[in-house]
């Protein structure tokens, strides 16, 4: 009895396999011999490997007949969309020509839905098998759109696509989009794409920062510093360049927007412990000191800068702060008045740094006519100095 059941199952499986093969074969024949509607039906009924075969045949059929049928034939467009969407992600591993065919279809078709479907597949295929040519096609398309001042749903989707697969050149092109009026409805998408590409676009970003307005620099920096996907070191390198550009632009040093940008860049450098920029930070401290002494900066802001500078904990920073304490001590000895909040932050920071070279000036501060809180803090800082080499 068991033998009969096994035999029955064996013959049933052979029958079903043969039926499945015949069904697949009939479906492919139905596609080849049928009209546009039949081809769409065959595609929708396909499954497994047959789907890939028919999807590729669809793309071939569309390319062969597109110029003859025209670019606004609804039936052909529907077939094209169905075929493109049916292409499986792994088709690029077995068909080396499919991407080239899609590029051609993207170029020839005037239907937005077809173009958007192609863009979606390009992004999908990029995950399976990266292609530099795919990125170039999108870069060129957006560059031409900027030149022709053309924008729409296709351009919007191209922006989003480049945000996923783009390169450094894409960053520059997207930045140009941001400055092109016809792309203004897509500013949100452009900014998001720029943020996604930032960490692979260092040279392009630095070039932009050296040749654009304070508003644009702030906009780009906000993108970078608020992006959790970007490394701290990359943010610090961008911040270093921004701070350097801002400090060297002496004509804008008193501009409140520039001061805010400088401070934001300074904070990123400090948070990242980017000691490579210690010389630049010292320059920033001196610039800020000048602004504070000319009443162009509030006490509270300058205190934050003193505290931030000390966090870098380099010998160079310690010397700069010690020199400043020397100035304030001389000023106090001559009967001058200094800000209690500033001198308090200064002596506390020198204690945190612990450099023994500050000893003489901290000791002197305990004998001068400073408020008791300052004297007490100076004494505490003296106990924190490190005397070992």
Secondary structure, 3 states (H helix, E strand, C coil): CHHHHHHHHHHHHHHHHHHHHHHHHHHHHHHHHCCHHHHHHHHHHCCCHHHHHHHHHHHHHHHHHHHHHCCCCHHHHHHHHHHHHHCCCCHHHHCCCHHHHHHHHHHHCCCHHHHHHHHHHHHHHHHHCCCHHHHHHHHHHHHHHHHHCCCCHHHHHHHHHHHHHCCHHHHHHHHHHHCCHHHHHHHHHHHHHHHHHHHHCHHHHHHHHCCCCHHHHHHHHHHHHCCCCCCHHHHHHHHHHHHHHHHHCHHHCCCHHHHHHHHHHHHHHHHCCCHHHHHHHHHHHHHHHHHHHCCCCCHHHHHHHHHHHHHCCCHHHHHHHHHHHHHHHHHHHCCCCCCHHHHHHHHHHHHHHCEHHHHHHHHHHCCCCCCHHHHHHHHHHHHHCECCC
